[in-house]
Amino acid sequence: MAFAELRADEYAALSARALGRLAADGHVSPVQLVELALRLAKATEPSIKAYVSFLEPLARSVAHEREREARAGHLRSALHGVPIAVNDNFYLKGFPLARGSRTAFKLFESVDLLLMPTMPIVAFDAAAEVPPGGDAEAPLPWITWTPYTYPFNLSGQPAISLPCGLAPDGMPVAVQIVGPFGSDALVLAFAREVESALAFREHHPLRLAAS
């Protein structure tokens, strides 16, 4: 079986589903996809610092196995043969659990806690997936308006959100407290002090009349 040549820029522009269709149809090889993924990841790592390690021998071994399965007509899923990066917040047999990228950990080398907004916008219609003017066609629309929260879900670092005031339109706004990995008690203790100092429970957001 002869496979088509896929350039790195073509690989980077395609979605995982599109790559899966190409692999399922026999146009590209899972081995080729893994080599492209490794090349691009290693090229960008010095600037983004997102990877703890590259499991090259394992990736190549699995890619060859997936290629043999594809040749035999056995496809495991719609993403058969598509390489992935496993977040280091998940257990992977035989490899250390680093829990969070080096960038996320370095945030706390000089500070104890981060105090930051929870959201860059005020609340919007609960029935909408994105705020007015948002990108509803994005692959993961919610990521476009939650830039301050989801990174810590991935890194496993403790974070808590507290109401801290009202926007000009009467909608509530919140502050987020983030700590280094394993500092749950510190985050909760500081959050209690912030909550007491703000005394926000004395204030109530805009009451919406029942329709």
PEDA-V633792 format. One record per backbone hydrogen bond with DSSP energy under -1.0 kcal/mol. CO is the residue of the C=O (numbers start at 1). NH is the residue of the N-H. E is the energy in kcal/mol with one decimal. If there is no record, write none. Layout:
# PEDA-V633792
co & nh & e
CO & NH & E
CO & NH & E
This chain:
# PEDA-V633792
co & nh & e
7 & 11 & -2.4
8 & 12 & -2.5
9 & 13 & -1.2
15 & 19 & -2.3
16 & 20 & -2.4
17 & 21 & -2.2
18 & 22 & -2.0
19 & 23 & -2.3
20 & 24 & -2.5
21 & 25 & -2.2
22 & 27 & -2.2
22 & 28 & -1.1
27 & 4 & -3.3
29 & 33 & -2.1
30 & 34 & -2.1
31 & 35 & -2.1
32 & 36 & -2.1
33 & 37 & -2.5
34 & 38 & -2.7
35 & 39 & -2.2
36 & 40 & -2.5
37 & 41 & -2.5
38 & 42 & -2.5
39 & 43 & -1.6
40 & 44 & -1.8
41 & 45 & -1.6
44 & 47 & -1.3
44 & 48 & -2.2
45 & 49 & -2.6
54 & 56 & -1.6
55 & 59 & -2.8
56 & 60 & -2.6
57 & 61 & -2.2
58 & 62 & -2.6
59 & 63 & -2.2
60 & 64 & -2.1
61 & 65 & -1.8
62 & 66 & -2.7
63 & 67 & -2.1
64 & 68 & -2.1
65 & 69 & -2.1
66 & 70 & -2.4
67 & 71 & -2.4
68 & 72 & -1.5
69 & 74 & -2.8
70 & 73 & -1.4
77 & 80 & -1.5
79 & 82 & -2.4
87 & 90 & -1.9
88 & 99 & -2.4
92 & 95 & -2.1
101 & 105 & -1.9
102 & 106 & -2.2
105 & 108 & -1.4
106 & 109 & -1.7
114 & 178 & -2.3
116 & 176 & -4.1
125 & 128 & -1.8
131 & 134 & -2.7
134 & 136 & -1.2
135 & 138 & -1.2
140 & 143 & -1.6
141 & 144 & -1.3
146 & 149 & -1.1
146 & 150 & -1.5
149 & 152 & -1.1
150 & 154 & -1.6
151 & 155 & -1.9
152 & 156 & -1.3
158 & 179 & -2.5
160 & 177 & -2.8
162 & 175 & -2.8
165 & 173 & -2.3
167 & 170 & -2.6
170 & 206 & -2.0
171 & 167 & -3.5
173 & 164 & -2.5
173 & 165 & -1.1
174 & 118 & -1.5
175 & 162 & -2.9
176 & 116 & -2.6
177 & 160 & -2.1
178 & 114 & -2.8
180 & 183 & -2.1
183 & 187 & -2.3
184 & 188 & -2.5
185 & 189 & -2.4
186 & 190 & -2.5
187 & 191 & -2.3
188 & 192 & -1.9
189 & 193 & -1.6
190 & 194 & -2.5
191 & 195 & -2.7
192 & 196 & -2.1
193 & 197 & -2.3
194 & 198 & -2.6
195 & 199 & -1.8
199 & 202 & -1.7
200 & 203 & -2.2
